Amino acid sequence: MSYFNIIYAASPSDLPHRARAVYMYLKDRAGKGPDCWPAVNTIAADLLLSRSTVKRALHDLVEAGLVEKESRYRENGSRSSNRLILKKQ
């Protein structure tokens, strides 16, 4: 079974193309585990998308139940990149 069956089967109205591209990127970055933590800027640069498009794609993936976002913070309290957990593998 392919990792991507769920996104192949989803209609474009349920899961836009931007979300499909970001999901595949996250799956590639996650390696063997279900989590990864690339910054929005990193995803945008690697996929040649705008930051806004990546944020919308991540929102789409969270709404679809494919990704869970967990906020992360540095020792000084400033925000770090989110931990992204792939829910359906």
C-alpha positions as CSV (number, residue, x, y, z in Angstrom):
1,M,0.0,0.0,0.0
2,S,1.3,3.4,-0.9
3,Y,1.9,6.1,1.7
4,F,0.0,8.5,-0.5
5,N,-3.3,6.5,-1.2
6,I,-5.3,8.8,1.1
7,I,-4.1,11.9,-0.8
8,Y,-4.5,10.4,-4.2
9,A,-8.1,9.4,-3.3
10,A,-9.1,12.8,-1.9
11,S,-10.9,15.2,-4.2
12,P,-9.3,18.6,-5.0
13,S,-12.1,20.3,-3.0
14,D,-11.2,18.2,0.1
15,L,-7.4,18.4,-0.3
16,P,-5.9,21.1,-2.6
17,H,-2.8,20.5,-4.6
18,R,-0.7,22.7,-2.3
19,A,-1.6,20.4,0.6
20,R,-0.7,17.3,-1.4
21,A,2.7,18.7,-2.3
22,V,3.4,19.7,1.3
23,Y,2.3,16.3,2.7
24,M,4.6,14.5,0.3
25,Y,7.4,16.8,1.4
26,L,6.7,16.2,5.1
27,K,6.6,12.4,4.5
28,D,10.0,12.6,2.8
29,R,11.4,14.7,5.6
30,A,10.0,12.5,8.4
31,G,12.1,9.5,7.5
32,K,11.1,6.4,9.5
33,G,9.2,8.2,12.2
34,P,6.0,10.1,12.1
35,D,7.4,13.5,13.0
36,C,9.5,16.2,11.5
37,W,10.0,19.9,12.2
38,P,10.9,21.9,9.1
39,A,10.3,25.6,9.4
40,V,7.7,27.2,7.1
41,N,10.5,29.1,5.4
42,T,12.4,25.9,4.7
43,I,9.3,24.2,3.2
44,A,8.5,27.3,1.1
45,A,12.1,27.5,-0.2
46,D,12.4,23.8,-1.0
47,L,9.0,23.6,-2.8
48,L,9.3,27.1,-4.4
49,L,6.0,28.2,-2.8
50,S,5.2,31.3,-0.8
51,R,5.1,31.2,3.0
52,S,1.4,32.0,2.8
53,T,0.7,29.0,0.5
54,V,2.6,26.7,2.9
55,K,0.7,28.0,5.9
56,R,-2.6,27.4,4.0
57,A,-1.4,23.9,3.0
58,L,-0.5,23.0,6.6
59,H,-3.9,24.3,7.8
60,D,-5.6,22.1,5.1
61,L,-3.6,19.0,6.3
62,V,-4.5,19.7,9.9
63,E,-8.2,20.1,9.0
64,A,-8.1,16.8,7.0
65,G,-6.6,15.0,10.0
66,L,-3.4,14.1,8.2
67,V,-1.0,16.3,10.2
68,E,-0.9,17.4,13.9
69,K,1.0,20.6,14.8
70,E,2.7,20.9,18.1
71,S,4.2,24.3,19.0
72,R,7.9,24.3,20.2
73,Y,9.7,27.0,22.1
74,R,13.4,27.7,22.8
75,E,14.8,27.9,26.3
76,N,14.5,31.7,26.3
77,G,10.7,31.4,25.5
78,S,10.8,32.4,21.9
79,R,9.0,30.4,19.3
80,S,10.8,27.7,17.3
81,S,9.6,25.7,14.3
82,N,6.5,23.5,14.9
83,R,6.8,19.8,15.3
84,L,4.6,18.3,12.6
85,I,3.3,14.7,13.2
86,L,2.0,12.7,10.3
87,K,-1.2,11.0,11.5
88,K,-2.0,8.6,8.7
89,Q,0.8,6.6,7.3
